[in-house]
């Protein structure tokens, strides 16, 4: 697989506060890549840097080109969905296509197709306030996916959902990812979610964040959450995270 | 629902009854006040244009004309300047102090200067109405634009919106509810200013003007009839904007619950 994103010597300060202290990693094309770490460690900041929403020191390359501002090649699914409340489901999904100047008829066709993929047929004309949390997240996902980005960025997209909907959406995400073969960079603080979804997991240390570990998850899909290997990897991840919260390893 | 109608009728009947009793027991002078039993027939006669000396339908049209002049200009300038101020910090900084200086001056205080500059014309009345409606529309629009949530802006940017599209597809739609609030508040003030402007003689036509003429005739039943028509039209205007708001802002229903 080819490398699609490369991050080298990345540092980030908010005024005097050093949040990210030198991070290097790369993401492969078509990979489901998770970023995990203690809360407040800068996971979201890292994702926002890749999205082009934050200034930073160091280098971030997308297919060899430096990232300097937001672009349609990297769309984002926000934690609180950020759906436009004045647009219907279909209106939200075509938003990016309108900006790409795709003819209306074709844009609507693409949007409808994507709405079908995320399982929201019949809700095209509903407004966001009429939808449940899980459905809103599907709309946000469809809106970002339909633009056909190089990389899909997801910032704790399921954290606002109840446990049952969350598991359902994880299964859906795994299904949609396999169907669309998108490169996904996914921020989460849930170990189970990371192991269930990812090819590789980047573990960040607490602030100022460095790369604590990079864990491969070579399990076949669909994954069994209670399988032996699944639990072994989860435990390993748990130990790394626990160690840096309690132990001296946090730097 | 049904009990609401009953209470409405009860409330108004009690009010009219007390008014009637008050007139016949205390005032008893047709040159000072009129009881409902005299006002209602007068109002109907005036409203259908059957009075020999007052032609109310034309006054309604003139007042609406003044309202339209002042209010439409206020909407155009209030909304566009509000958008600019909310969107561009530099413009905001240049204009805001002047706005704060002019805003506390009551529209009525502008009447003398309006008469001096524009004479006794329809435009002069329109100017007073403009002053009244302009500030609420401007301030609500500015507030709406400046308070569009950051997450919507970032969502727009990451989906490929440039500055112009961000304004057109995110900021303006996001500010529409505030703009509508401004328009409804502005319309209410504008209608009050219609009466004030005409009452002070800025224009020799309209509901407010005829109220004053009727007072000079010592005809309180006509004064009160005109008061009634002013209230009625103000109510209809507000309902109209409310209706328009509900139609255009379907997406807001239930949003408060979230």
Contacts between the chains, C-beta under 8 A, distances in Angstrom:
chain1	res1	chain2	res2	distance
A	51	B	158	5.6
A	52	B	158	7.7
A	53	B	154	5.9
A	53	B	157	7.2
A	53	B	158	7.2
A	70	B	157	4.8
A	70	B	158	5.1
A	70	B	160	8.0
A	71	B	160	7.2
A	72	B	159	6.8
A	72	B	160	3.8
A	74	B	158	7.1
A	75	B	158	5.7
A	75	B	159	6.2
A	76	B	154	7.7
A	76	B	155	7.6
A	76	B	158	4.5
A	78	B	151	6.1
A	78	B	154	7.4
A	78	B	155	6.4
A	80	B	151	6.4
A	82	B	151	4.1
A	82	B	152	6.1
A	82	B	154	7.0
A	82	B	155	4.0
A	83	B	155	7.9
A	84	B	152	6.3
A	84	B	155	7.3
A	84	B	170	7.1
A	84	B	173	7.1
A	84	B	174	7.9
A	85	B	251	5.5
A	85	B	252	7.6
A	85	B	255	6.3
A	86	B	173	4.5
A	86	B	174	7.1
A	86	B	176	7.1
A	86	B	249	7.8
A	86	B	251	4.8
A	87	B	173	7.8
A	87	B	251	7.5
A	88	B	251	7.8
A	95	B	156	7.7
A	95	B	159	5.6
A	95	B	169	7.2
A	96	B	159	4.0
A	96	B	160	5.7
A	98	B	169	7.4
A	99	B	159	6.3
A	99	B	160	4.4
A	99	B	161	5.6
A	99	B	165	5.8
A	99	B	169	7.8
A	100	B	160	6.5
A	127	B	250	7.0
A	127	B	251	4.5
A	128	B	251	7.7
A	129	B	251	7.0
A	129	B	253	7.4
A	129	B	254	4.9
A	129	B	255	5.0
A	129	B	257	7.7
A	129	B	258	6.2
A	130	B	254	7.2
A	143	B	159	7.1
A	144	B	159	7.7
A	147	B	159	6.5
A	147	B	160	7.1
A	153	B	158	8.0
